[in-house]
Amino acid sequence: MYLTREEENILNGEYGTTLQKAIEILVALGDIYGADSLIPIKSAQIAGVSYKTIGDAGLEWISSLKGTVKVPSVLNPAGMDLEDWAGMGIPESFAIKQKEIIKAYSELGIRVECTCTPYYLQGFDLSLGEHIAWSESSAVSYANSVIGARTNREGGPSALSAALIGKTGNYGFHLDQNRVPTISVNVECDISSSDYGALGYIVGKMISNKVPLFNLKSNPKKVDLKSLGAAMAASGSVALYHVKNVTPEQLHMNFDTPEETIVIEEEQIREVYESKASFKNNCDIVALGCPHCSVEELEEIASLLEGKTVNKEFWVCTSREVANNSGDIISRIEKSGAKVLCDTCMVVSPASENYRCMAVNSGKAFNYIPGMCKIESMYATLEECIDEAGDRN
C-alpha cells in the first residue's frame, strides 16, 4: 500500500505512539483487504462505547491514547442515559465506569453525543460519494444506501484510528466496483411503514453480506429505508443496498439487474409478526427508537400517546441533540408515563436485562435483544407496541 512521506513518518513513530498505533491498524487492514492507499474522510462515528460491551480492557485502551481527532467524530450509544442513568435502574458502579469511557473519548476531541443516527446531527451532513469511517451497522447502511456516501463497516478501533489520522484505507465500499448490486430482491406485495423492519430481518438472513437491489411495489420514506437497512445489517451483514427508482446511487448509476433473484411474499412478512405472537399482552417493557428516533418519529409517537397513560415500562430512544431540538414533543411523550432516553439504546444497555420480554417495532432490536440482553423480544407495529404498553385511563 502506498504511503505518503507524512504517513510514513507517522508509521515510524515521529508523531507519537498514539498516531503510530492508529496508522498501524489502518495499514494492517489495508494490506489485508488490498487497499492501494489511504484516503481522506469527512467524519467518523466510533463504536465501542457501552461499558457493557467493552469492559475494563476497552476503557484501559482508550485511556492510553493521546492526541486529537482530525475530523468531526461522534460516538455510538452508551450503556445508559448519561444524565438520567439512575432513572433507568443503572447501578452506580456501572455509571462510574461509563462516565470514565466518555471522558476518555472526550479528551481525544470526540463529540460525546452518543447516537446510532449521526446523520441527524449538525456537522455530520453527507453528500453522494463522500468518504467517511463509520462503525455502527445501521449508520453504515444508511450512509451508504440512503445518502450514497462511502464507508466500510468499521470496527471501533479502526474507526477511532481513522478519526485520529483523518484517513481510511481505500478498499471495500470506497471503490466503485464493490458498490454494484449482486442480488435482486423482488417484494411481491405492498408493505406498510412497520413492515420494512420485518422485510430487512428476513432478507438479511437470506443474503448475508451481498449487495441487494430491491424492487418494491410501495414507495418508502427515508424512515422506512432506515428500518430496512438496520434490520438487514443486524440479521445479516448488509452494509449497502439499493432500491430501484429510490436510492440516490441507483438513480445516478442505473445499475443492471443482477442475475440472482429472491422473491419476498406477504406471508413471509406476516410470519415475523406471528413468530412471537404468544408474548402479546405479556411483554413487561416496550422500547422504541432502534435506530434512534428522528424528530418526525418522536412526533408520531407523541400523537399516538396523546391522552394515554401507559402501565408498563416504556422507553423511547433518541439522541440528545434531537431531543433538545424537538420542542414540546418530549414532554408530550413523557406525560403518558413513557421515558425518553438519550445517549443509549435498549440493545447496549444492561438495564434491558431487568425485564422478561420486550416489544419492539425494530427488526434490528428484534434480532439483537435475545442474544445481547438475554430476554425475549416481540416484533410489532408502532401502534401495536403502544397498545402493548396498556392504558390506565
C-alpha positions, -999 to 999 in steps of 0.1 A, spaced: 0 0 0 14 34 -10 20 58 19 29 95 16 60 108 32 40 122 61 22 88 66 55 70 66 67 94 93 36 87 114 42 49 109 78 54 121 66 70 153 77 106 146 43 119 156 40 99 188 28 64 198 -9 71 196 -8 81 159 17 53 152 -7 27 167 -36 42 147 -19 41 114 -6 6 121 -42 -5 124 -52 12 91 -22 -1 72 -28 -37 85 -64 -36 74 -54 -20 41 -29 -48 35 -55 -75 43 -81 -60 20 -59 -48 -8 -61 -10 -4 -38 9 -27 -36 40 -4 -52 59 25 -79 84 15 -92 114 34 -125 111 53 -151 137 61 -162 123 95 -160 93 118 -185 75 141 -170 53 167 -185 21 183 -172 5 214 -188 30 239 -210 10 263 -192 -4 293 -214 -34 289 -197 -43 256 -160 -31 260 -155 -36 298 -123 -26 316 -100 -37 288 -116 -13 264 -116 15 289 -79 9 295 -70 10 258 -90 42 251 -75 59 282 -40 51 269 -44 72 238 -33 108 234 -40 134 208 -69 149 190 -90 136 162 -85 152 127 -122 151 116 -156 156 132 -162 125 152 -191 112 173 -198 82 195 -221 52 192 -248 48 220 -235 43 256 -249 19 281 -271 44 298 -287 79 296 -257 100 307 -279 124 327 -307 101 340 -290 68 344 -305 63 379 -340 65 364 -331 36 341 -321 14 371 -284 15 362 -262 8 392 -237 35 403 -207 11 398 -216 8 361 -223 46 357 -189 54 371 -171 32 345 -194 45 317 -185 81 325 -148 73 325 -152 59 290 -170 90 278 -143 112 295 -115 93 277 -132 98 243 -138 134 251 -101 140 258 -94 129 222 -116 157 209 -146 134 201 -181 148 205 -197 129 233 -231 127 217 -238 90 217 -261 80 188 -265 55 160 -281 82 138 -252 107 134 -267 118 101 -293 137 121 -266 158 139 -253 192 129 -219 189 113 -224 153 101 -243 160 69 -232 140 39 -234 140 2 -233 114 -26 -198 99 -29 -182 114 2 -159 91 21 -163 85 59 -154 60 85 -184 49 105 -189 19 128 -225 13 138 -241 -11 114 -273 8 108 -255 41 105 -232 25 79 -262 11 60 -280 45 60 -249 64 49 -240 40 21 -275 34 9 -299 63 16 -273 91 13 -248 74 -11 -217 83 9 -190 57 12 -179 37 43 -170 2 53 -185 -13 84 -156 -2 106 -148 -18 140 -144 6 170 -106 6 169 -104 12 131 -129 40 132 -111 56 160 -78 52 142 -93 68 111 -106 97 132 -71 103 146 -54 101 112 -82 117 92 -80 89 66 -90 53 60 -79 26 36 -92 28 1 -109 -6 -2 -143 -23 1 -172 1 -3 -150 30 -10 -145 15 -45 -170 17 -74 -167 -20 -83 -178 -31 -48 -209 -10 -48 -226 -27 -77 -257 -48 -67 -252 -86 -67 -287 -99 -60 -322 -87 -68 -349 -87 -42 -384 -86 -56 -411 -78 -30 -444 -91 -43 -467 -72 -20 -475 -37 -8 -459 -31 26 -466 -5 53 -440 15 72 -437 -10 101 -432 -39 76 -398 -26 65 -381 -38 96 -396 -72 91 -386 -72 55 -350 -63 64 -349 -90 91 -360 -117 65 -336 -105 37 -306 -101 59 -309 -138 70 -312 -149 34 -284 -129 17 -258 -124 44 -233 -97 31 -245 -94 -6 -255 -60 -21 -292 -62 -28 -312 -42 -54 -348 -40 -42 -378 -39 -65 -407 -26 -43 -444 -20 -51 -445 5 -23 -428 39 -21 -406 40 10 -399 71 31 -364 77 45 -375 64 79 -386 32 62 -353 28 45 -336 34 79 -356 5 93 -349 -17 63 -312 -12 64 -308 -15 102 -326 -49 102 -305 -63 73 -273 -52 89 -284 -70 121 -298 -103 108 -272 -104 81 -241 -83 73 -256 -60 47 -238 -27 46 -251 -14 13 -283 -18 -6 -301 -1 -34 -338 4 -42 -349 8 -78 -361 44 -86 -355 55 -50 -319 54 -36 -295 81 -50 -267 58 -62 -291 36 -82 -307 67 -97 -273 81 -106 -257 48 -119 -288 30 -132 -273 -4 -123 -281 -35 -143 -304 -60 -127 -284 -89 -111 -290 -124 -124 -295 -139 -89 -330 -131 -76 -350 -138 -45 -387 -132 -40 -404 -120 -8 -441 -126 -3 -466 -112 21 -468 -144 41 -431 -142 50 -435 -107 64 -466 -118 84 -445 -147 99 -421 -122 115 -451 -107 134 -466 -140 143 -433 -157 153 -436 -143 189 -473 -136 190 -477 -158 221 -460 -129 240 -487 -104 231 -500 -87 262 -473 -104 282 -443 -81 275 -432 -61 305 -414 -34 286 -419 -16 253 -389 1 236 -388 22 205 -360 40 188 -336 14 173 -321 32 154 -326 64 173 -357 84 166 -359 114 144 -380 144 153 -407 132 129 -407 98 146 -409 114 180 -439 135 169 -457 103 156 -451 86 189 -463 117 209 -495 118 188 -503 81 193 -497 85 231 -520 116 233 -544 111 262 -529 78 273 -512 68 305 -490 37 300 -489 10 326 -457 -7 316 -421 4 313 -419 23 280 -386 36 265 -382 59 235 -346 63 225 -331 92 206 -300 114 205 -297 143 230 -294 168 201 -326 156 185 -344 156 219 -332 192 226 -345 203 192 -379 187 194 -398 215 211 -426 202 234 -426 167 219 -406 151 247 -429 165 274 -459 152 255 -444 117 253 -434 117 290 -468 129 301 -480 94 293 -455 79 316 -431 68 289 -395 77 293 -374 94 266 -339 81 269 -309 98 253 -273 86 247 -283 49 249 -305 22 234 -322 -10 246 -296 -32 228 -264 -19 246 -278 -10 280 -277 -35 309 -310 -21 321 -328 -42 295 -318 -73 314 -341 -63 342 -372 -74 321 -386 -106 307 -399 -97 273 -396 -65 252 -420 -54 225 -402 -35 196 -410 -22 162 -374 -26 150 -361 -56 131 -326 -47 144 -338 -48 181 -359 -79 174 -328 -97 162 -303 -85 188 -323 -84 221 -325 -121 228 -287 -126 223 -273 -94 238 -298 -89 266 -309 -125 273 -346 -116 272 -374 -123 247 -384 -99 220 -417 -95 202 -419 -77 168 -450 -54 164 -461 -23 146 -457 10 163 -494 11 171 -493 -25 185 -463 -15 206 -483 13 222 -513 -10 227 -489 -34 244 -479 -7 269 -516 -5 280 -536 25 292 -546 31 328 -572 57 317 
